[in-house]
Amino acid sequence: MLSIEALQKENKSVISTITKHVGEYLKANVLDEDQTSVPKLHPDDNLLIDVLPRGIVKELHQSVKQMALDGFKKECLQVYTSCRREFLKDQGLEEGKLSSPIYMTKMTELLENSLEANSKNYNNPTLGYIFIMNNRRFIELEAKLCGLDPIFDNDWLQKNTTEFQKNLELYKRSSWNKILDFLKLDINESKPNVAAELMKQKLHWFNEHFDETCNVQSAWSVCDEELREQIIKSIENILLPVYGNFLGKFQELLGKHAYEYIKYGVFDVQDRVNNLFLVRQ
């Protein structure tokens, strides 16, 4: 009986430990202290085997095996079955109804809601999208590093990838679409002088907004180099071809005088983009 009681106590300890770690993460990375807290979870008997160190589980198996060999198999089974049923009843649970994935789902839902809510706290919506991408990548990396992949199932990992891509697209739309608008070639080709003047204005405003965007985002940080490279590559894919096409048309209209107005060549633009998100926290 003492072994069963110790097992129950250890099970509660496991739940408390998981809740504590999630709470610490939320407070350190996502939440303000007065916003929300990690809900108290009821311990589930199945969770014990899922998270206890293998050494402890092995010792428990050996103890039960020895009890069975000594002729106490029936008694051991009766005590375990009785205590297990009593334990579940005390927690308001039914056998076979709840298992650890449900608790993990609650945890991930809490993280999802917290990320979304806190991303709205930024005055600059673009930074809110970076915040979500940072935290989603961080959770994914920590899950792999700590061997928690089985807890975050394939459905959640797929959802995490989808949400990451969605926020990457929102980031580009809010931050770079306006810059791309300056590079649109909706010029009346029958009037080259008018077209040249319009392109001069477009290039001027491109330079202004491109400088401002790069200056601001050079002071932002992302959680790892792979994420930084992924964002930068995505920017290059939409920006460099359009800018190169614009410069080609501009040079056709102005000839050698075009260089009087061109502040950045294509490689200069690429170099500035490659220097975004270099700050490390």
Residue pairs with C-beta under 8 A, 6 or more apart in sequence:
1 79
1 83
3 63
4 79
4 80
4 83
5 83
7 48
7 60
8 83
8 87
10 48
10 52
10 56
11 43
11 44
11 45
11 47
11 48
12 43
14 43
14 47
14 48
14 51
14 52
15 41
15 42
15 43
15 44
15 47
15 103
18 41
18 51
18 103
18 107
19 38
19 40
19 41
22 38
22 107
22 110
22 111
23 37
23 38
26 36
26 38
26 110
26 111
26 114
27 33
29 135
29 138
30 111
30 114
30 115
30 118
30 135
31 114
31 118
32 118
35 114
35 117
35 118
36 110
36 114
38 107
38 110
39 106
39 110
41 103
41 106
42 91
42 92
42 93
43 91
44 91
44 93
44 98
44 99
44 100
44 102
44 103
45 84
45 87
45 88
46 99
46 100
47 99
47 100
47 103
49 57
50 100
50 150
50 151
51 100
64 76
67 73
67 76
68 76
84 95
85 95
88 94
88 95
100 151
101 151
101 153
104 151
104 152
108 152
108 156
111 139
115 131
115 132
115 135
115 136
116 132
118 131
119 128
119 129
119 131
119 132
120 128
121 128
122 128
122 131
124 216
125 174
126 171
126 174
126 175
126 217
127 220
129 167
129 168
129 170
129 171
129 174
130 171
130 220
130 222
132 163
132 164
132 167
133 164
133 167
133 168
133 171
133 222
133 227
133 231
134 221
134 222
134 223
134 227
135 223
136 160
136 163
136 164
136 167
137 164
137 222
137 223
137 224
137 227
138 223
139 152
139 160
140 152
140 157
140 160
141 223
141 224
142 148
143 149
143 151
143 152
149 157
152 160
168 230
168 231
168 234
171 231
172 234
172 235
172 238
175 213
175 217
176 213
176 235
176 238
176 239
178 209
179 206
179 209
179 210
179 213
179 239
180 238
180 239
180 242
182 202
182 203
182 205
182 206
182 209
183 202
183 206
183 242
183 243
183 245
183 246
184 202
185 245
185 246
185 249
187 195
187 198
187 199
187 249
188 194
188 195
189 195
192 253
195 253
196 253
196 254
199 246
199 249
199 250
199 253
200 261
202 246
203 246
203 250
203 261
203 262
203 263
204 261
206 243
206 246
207 263
207 264
210 264
210 269
210 272
214 272
214 273
214 275
214 276
217 276
217 277
218 275
218 276
218 277
218 278
218 279
219 279
220 276
220 277
220 279
221 277
221 279
221 280
221 281
222 228
222 231
222 277
228 276
228 277
228 278
231 276
231 277
232 273
232 274
232 276
232 277
235 273
235 276
236 270
236 273
239 269
239 273
240 266
240 269
240 270
243 266
243 269
244 266
247 258
247 262
247 265
247 266
250 258
250 261
250 262
251 258
254 261
264 272
